Amino acid sequence: QESLVESGGGSVQAGESLRLSCAASGYTAGRDCMAWFRQAPGQGRDGVASIRGPWYADSVKGRFAISQDTAKNTAYLQMNSLKYEDTAMYYCTDICRGLWGQGIQVTVSS
């Protein structure tokens, strides 16, 4: 069974860093297929970063970096200089397969 599982979320202070991981299982993720979205309470799900390009939302440019380790079949989202407004549920997705992880919470306190 194909799946994506996120890890690495948690609660941090503003200015700190977190690295999210997204492990694919049951298949091999393609090199240009992984992306990250986030959804804050009461808001829609917005794109954050895509390995294709790569592409970043304006709100995270210069602070977040997406990467992929094909040997580990895992994608990452390095998040630096976190801000209160980065608080959200973060989801990884394989845009080539339409596969989504279950999401992981990131909470940034100011």
TIZANU-576281 format. One record per atom (N, C-alpha, C): residue number from 1; residue in three letters; atom name; x, y, z. Coordinates in steps of 0.02 Angstrom, whole numbers. Atoms other than C-alpha are relative to their C-alpha. Example, Ala and Ser with C-alpha at 12.3 -4.5 7.8 and 13.67 -1.06 7.14 Angstrom:
BEGIN
SITE   resi   resn   name        x        y        z
SITE      1    ALA      N       45      -59        0
SITE      1    ALA     CA      615     -225      390
SITE      1    ALA      C       45       60        0
SITE      2    SER      N      -42      -59       -3
SITE      2    SER     CA      684      -53      357
SITE      2    SER      C      -39       55       37
//
This chain:
BEGIN
SITE   resi   resn   name        x        y        z
SITE      1    GLN      N       43      -60        0
SITE      1    GLN     CA        0        0        0
SITE      1    GLN      C       44       62        0
SITE      2    GLU      N      -39      -61        4
SITE      2    GLU     CA       68      170      -50
SITE      2    GLU      C      -21       49       53
SITE      3    SER      N       17      -49      -51
SITE      3    SER     CA       79      300       85
SITE      3    SER      C       57       50        9
SITE      4    LEU      N      -48      -52      -20
SITE      4    LEU     CA      166      459      143
SITE      4    LEU      C      -10       13       74
SITE      5    VAL      N        4      -13      -72
SITE      5    VAL     CA      206      487      327
SITE      5    VAL      C       46       57       18
SITE      6    GLU      N      -39      -58      -22
SITE      6    GLU     CA      262      654      396
SITE      6    GLU      C       25       -9       71
SITE      7    SER      N      -27       -1      -68
SITE      7    SER     CA      369      677      550
SITE      7    SER      C       41       63        9
SITE      8    GLY      N      -44      -56      -14
SITE      8    GLY     CA      471      811      636
SITE      8    GLY      C      -34       64       22
SITE      9    GLY      N       36      -60      -22
SITE      9    GLY     CA      335      934      684
SITE      9    GLY      C        7       11       75
SITE     10    GLY      N       -2      -13      -72
SITE     10    GLY     CA      312     1010      855
SITE     10    GLY      C      -12       73       15
SITE     11    SER      N        8      -68      -23
SITE     11    SER     CA      308     1171      954
SITE     11    SER      C       68       32       12
SITE     12    VAL      N      -63      -36       -7
SITE     12    VAL     CA      448     1298      943
SITE     12    VAL      C      -13       74       13
SITE     13    GLN      N        4      -73       -8
SITE     13    GLN     CA      484     1480      983
SITE     13    GLN      C       15       33      -68
SITE     14    ALA      N      -15      -39       61
SITE     14    ALA     CA      488     1611      846
SITE     14    ALA      C       75        8       -7
SITE     15    GLY      N      -71       -5       14
SITE     15    GLY     CA      658     1616      764
SITE     15    GLY      C       36      -67       -2
SITE     16    GLU      N      -31       66       -2
SITE     16    GLU     CA      693     1432      790
SITE     16    GLU      C      -13      -37      -66
SITE     17    SER      N        4       39       61
SITE     17    SER     CA      703     1295      659
SITE     17    SER      C      -31      -69       14
SITE     18    LEU      N       24       68        0
SITE     18    LEU     CA      619     1130      620
SITE     18    LEU      C       13      -31      -68
SITE     19    ARG      N       -5       35       64
SITE     19    ARG     CA      645      999      487
SITE     19    ARG      C      -54      -54       -2
SITE     20    LEU      N       52       50       10
SITE     20    LEU     CA      495      902      426
SITE     20    LEU      C       26      -53      -49
SITE     21    SER      N      -17       56       45
SITE     21    SER     CA      518      732      345
SITE     21    SER      C      -65      -30      -27
SITE     22    CYS      N       57       33       32
SITE     22    CYS     CA      401      642      227
SITE     22    CYS      C       25      -64      -32
SITE     23    ALA      N      -24       65       24
SITE     23    ALA     CA      436      458      204
SITE     23    ALA      C      -53      -34      -43
SITE     24    ALA      N       44       37       45
SITE     24    ALA     CA      359      371       55
SITE     24    ALA      C       11      -75       10
SITE     25    SER      N       -6       72       -5
SITE     25    SER     CA      322      187       70
SITE     25    SER      C      -47      -34      -49
SITE     26    GLY      N       42       38       46
SITE     26    GLY     CA      251       55      -45
SITE     26    GLY      C       12       18      -73
SITE     27    TYR      N      -17      -19       68
SITE     27    TYR     CA      323      142     -198
SITE     27    TYR      C       61       44        3
SITE     28    THR      N      -57      -45        4
SITE     28    THR     CA      469      247     -258
SITE     28    THR      C      -23       68      -25
SITE     29    ALA      N       21      -67       18
SITE     29    ALA     CA      435      433     -260
SITE     29    ALA      C       45       27      -56
SITE     30    GLY      N      -38      -29       55
SITE     30    GLY     CA      487      522     -420
SITE     30    GLY      C       40       61       22
SITE     31    ARG      N      -46      -54      -19
SITE     31    ARG     CA      621      656     -419
SITE     31    ARG      C      -34       69       -1
SITE     32    ASP      N       31      -66        7
SITE     32    ASP     CA      505      801     -466
SITE     32    ASP      C      -73        0       25
SITE     33    CYS      N       70       10      -19
SITE     33    CYS     CA      346      748     -377
SITE     33    CYS      C      -20       24       69
SITE     34    MET      N       17      -13      -71
SITE     34    MET     CA      358      800     -195
SITE     34    MET      C      -12       75       12
SITE     35    ALA      N       16      -68      -18
SITE     35    ALA     CA      282      957     -122
SITE     35    ALA      C      -28        2       71
SITE     36    TRP      N       27      -11      -67
SITE     36    TRP     CA      226     1030       44
SITE     36    TRP      C      -55       53       -3
SITE     37    PHE      N       54      -47       -9
SITE     37    PHE     CA       63     1118       87
SITE     37    PHE      C      -10       11       74
SITE     38    ARG      N       17      -11      -69
SITE     38    ARG     CA       -1     1192      247
SITE     38    ARG      C      -70       29        5
SITE     39    GLN      N       68      -24      -12
SITE     39    GLN     CA     -169     1233      322
SITE     39    GLN      C       -5       26       71
SITE     40    ALA      N        9      -31      -65
SITE     40    ALA     CA     -195     1355      465
SITE     40    ALA      C      -74       -7       19
SITE     41    PRO      N       69        7      -23
SITE     41    PRO     CA     -354     1345      571
SITE     41    PRO      C      -46       50      -35
SITE     42    GLY      N       49      -43       33
SITE     42    GLY     CA     -503     1413      475
SITE     42    GLY      C       19       24      -69
SITE     43    GLN      N      -23      -21       66
SITE     43    GLN     CA     -405     1433      314
SITE     43    GLN      C        6      -59      -47
SITE     44    GLY      N       -8       53       50
SITE     44    GLY     CA     -381     1336      154
SITE     44    GLY      C       71      -28        1
SITE     45    ARG      N      -66       32        5
SITE     45    ARG     CA     -235     1223      111
SITE     45    ARG      C       40       35      -55
SITE     46    ASP      N      -41      -39       46
SITE     46    ASP     CA      -97     1324       28
SITE     46    ASP      C       67      -34      -14
SITE     47    GLY      N      -65       27       17
SITE     47    GLY     CA       59     1272      -64
SITE     47    GLY      C       55       38       36
SITE     48    VAL      N      -58      -29      -35
SITE     48    VAL     CA      222     1303       29
SITE     48    VAL      C       63       -8      -42
SITE     49    ALA      N      -61       12       39
SITE     49    ALA     CA      358     1223      -77
SITE     49    ALA      C      -10      -61      -44
SITE     50    SER      N        0       57       46
SITE     50    SER     CA      380     1107     -224
SITE     50    SER      C       70      -15      -23
SITE     51    ILE      N      -67       20       21
SITE     51    ILE     CA      535     1009     -271
SITE     51    ILE      C        9       16      -74
SITE     52    ARG      N       -2      -17       71
SITE     52    ARG     CA      491     1048     -452
SITE     52    ARG      C       15       74       -7
SITE     53    GLY      N      -19      -71        7
SITE     53    GLY     CA      584     1210     -490
SITE     53    GLY      C       67       13       33
SITE     54    PRO      N       55        6      -47
SITE     54    PRO     CA      602     1221     -344
SITE     54    PRO      C      -42       64        4
SITE     55    TRP      N       46      -55       -8
SITE     55    TRP     CA      455     1334     -305
SITE     55    TRP      C      -14       10       74
SITE     56    TYR      N       17      -17      -69
SITE     56    TYR     CA      419     1424     -140
SITE     56    TYR      C      -54       54        1
SITE     57    ALA      N       46      -54      -13
SITE     57    ALA     CA      275     1528      -78
SITE     57    ALA      C       39       62       21
SITE     58    ASP      N      -35      -62      -17
SITE     58    ASP     CA      325     1710      -58
SITE     58    ASP      C       12        6       75
SITE     59    SER      N       -5       -8      -72
SITE     59    SER     CA      294     1700      128
SITE     59    SER      C       56      -41       32
SITE     60    VAL      N      -52       43      -29
SITE     60    VAL     CA      429     1568      153
SITE     60    VAL      C       67        4      -37
SITE     61    LYS      N      -62       -6       39
SITE     61    LYS     CA      560     1616       22
SITE     61    LYS      C       57       25       44
SITE     62    GLY      N      -58      -19      -38
SITE     62    GLY     CA      732     1627       98
SITE     62    GLY      C        3      -30       70
SITE     63    ARG      N        2       31      -67
SITE     63    ARG     CA      678     1535      256
SITE     63    ARG      C       -9      -75       -3
SITE     64    PHE      N       15       71        6
SITE     64    PHE     CA      617     1364      198
SITE     64    PHE      C       39      -29      -59
SITE     65    ALA      N      -34       34       55
SITE     65    ALA     CA      706     1237       88
SITE     65    ALA      C      -27      -71       -5
SITE     66    ILE      N       25       67       13
SITE     66    ILE     CA      635     1080       10
SITE     66    ILE      C       57      -41      -31
SITE     67    SER      N      -51       45       28
SITE     67    SER     CA      745      931      -29
SITE     67    SER      C      -27      -71       -1
SITE     68    GLN      N       21       69        6
SITE     68    GLN     CA      734      747      -69
SITE     68    GLN      C       60      -45        1
SITE     69    ASP      N      -52       51       -2
SITE     69    ASP     CA      842      597      -28
SITE     69    ASP      C      -30      -62      -33
SITE     70    THR      N       31       56       37
SITE     70    THR     CA      800      468     -160
SITE     70    THR      C       21      -67       29
SITE     71    ALA      N      -23       63      -30
SITE     71    ALA     CA      903      335      -72
SITE     71    ALA      C      -44      -20       59
SITE     72    LYS      N       43       13      -58
SITE     72    LYS     CA      792      353       82
SITE     72    LYS      C      -74        6      -18
SITE     73    ASN      N       70       -7       22
SITE     73    ASN     CA      634      384      -21
SITE     73    ASN      C      -37       49       45
SITE     74    THR      N       25      -48      -49
SITE     74    THR     CA      606      536       90
SITE     74    THR      C       10       71      -26
SITE     75    ALA      N       -5      -72       14
SITE     75    ALA     CA      571      721       60
SITE     75    ALA      C        4       37       65
SITE     76    TYR      N      -10      -41      -60
SITE     76    TYR     CA      614      858      182
SITE     76    TYR      C      -23       71      -12
SITE     77    LEU      N       12      -72        2
SITE     77    LEU     CA      561     1034      223
SITE     77    LEU      C       37       30       60
SITE     78    GLN      N      -38      -35      -51
SITE     78    GLN     CA      692     1132      319
SITE     78    GLN      C      -31       68       10
SITE     79    MET      N       34      -63      -16
SITE     79    MET     CA      607     1278      405
SITE     79    MET      C       42       39       50
SITE     80    ASN      N      -41      -42      -43
SITE     80    ASN     CA      717     1415      476
SITE     80    ASN      C      -35       66       15
SITE     81    SER      N       28      -65      -19
SITE     81    SER     CA      677     1580      561
SITE     81    SER      C      -76       -3        2
SITE     82    LEU      N       72       10       -2
SITE     82    LEU     CA      503     1518      600
SITE     82    LEU      C      -35       59       32
SITE     83    LYS      N       41      -55      -24
SITE     83    LYS     CA      367     1647      629
SITE     83    LYS      C      -66      -27       27
SITE     84    TYR      N       65       20      -28
SITE     84    TYR     CA      203     1640      723
SITE     84    TYR      C      -48      -20      -56
SITE     85    GLU      N       46       13       55
SITE     85    GLU     CA      112     1645      556
SITE     85    GLU      C       16      -63      -39
SITE     86    ASP      N      -14       65       30
SITE     86    ASP     CA      196     1482      504
SITE     86    ASP      C      -38      -56       35
SITE     87    THR      N       39       50      -36
SITE     87    THR     CA       86     1393      630
SITE     87    THR      C      -55      -29      -44
SITE     88    ALA      N       48       34       44
SITE     88    ALA     CA      -16     1264      534
SITE     88    ALA      C       10      -75        3
SITE     89    MET      N      -10       71       13
SITE     89    MET     CA      -43     1083      493
SITE     89    MET      C       36       -5      -67
SITE     90    TYR      N      -40        6       61
SITE     90    TYR     CA       87     1036      363
SITE     90    TYR      C      -12      -70      -31
SITE     91    TYR      N       13       62       36
SITE     91    TYR     CA       53      905      230
SITE     91    TYR      C       51       -8      -56
SITE     92    CYS      N      -40       14       60
SITE     92    CYS     CA      170      824      107
SITE     92    CYS      C      -44      -35      -51
SITE     93    THR      N       38       30       53
SITE     93    THR     CA      105      766      -59
SITE     93    THR      C       45      -21      -57
SITE     94    ASP      N      -31       22       62
SITE     94    ASP     CA      163      670     -210
SITE     94    ASP      C      -48       23      -55
SITE     95    ILE      N       45      -30       48
SITE     95    ILE     CA       88      778     -346
SITE     95    ILE      C       -7      -42      -63
SITE     96    CYS      N        4       44       59
SITE     96    CYS     CA      122      648     -479
SITE     96    CYS      C      -52      -56       11
SITE     97    ARG      N       46       56      -15
SITE     97    ARG     CA       15      516     -390
SITE     97    ARG      C      -63       24       35
SITE     98    GLY      N       58      -23      -37
SITE     98    GLY     CA     -109      627     -298
SITE     98    GLY      C       -4      -30       69
SITE     99    LEU      N       -3       32      -65
SITE     99    LEU     CA      -52      551     -134
SITE     99    LEU      C       16       52       53
SITE    100    TRP      N      -10      -49      -54
SITE    100    TRP     CA      -60      648       31
SITE    100    TRP      C       18      -37       65
SITE    101    GLY      N      -12       24      -67
SITE    101    GLY     CA       12      620      203
SITE    101    GLY      C      -57       20       46
SITE    102    GLN      N       53      -14      -47
SITE    102    GLN     CA      -94      631      359
SITE    102    GLN      C        6       69       32
SITE    103    GLY      N      -12      -66      -28
SITE    103    GLY     CA      -20      798      409
SITE    103    GLY      C       35       -3       67
SITE    104    ILE      N      -35       -6      -63
SITE    104    ILE     CA       86      856      553
SITE    104    ILE      C       -3       72       23
SITE    105    GLN      N        9      -67      -27
SITE    105    GLN     CA       65     1004      668
SITE    105    GLN      C       66       35       14
SITE    106    VAL      N      -56      -44      -17
SITE    106    VAL     CA      190     1146      678
SITE    106    VAL      C      -30       60       36
SITE    107    THR      N       24      -56      -39
SITE    107    THR     CA      159     1275      813
SITE    107    THR      C       58       45       19
SITE    108    VAL      N      -53      -48      -15
SITE    108    VAL     CA      265     1432      830
SITE    108    VAL      C      -28       52       47
SITE    109    SER      N       22      -50      -48
SITE    109    SER     CA      246     1541      982
SITE    109    SER      C       45       61       -3
SITE    110    SER      N      -38      -63        7
SITE    110    SER     CA      298     1722      979
SITE    110    SER      C       25       24       67
//
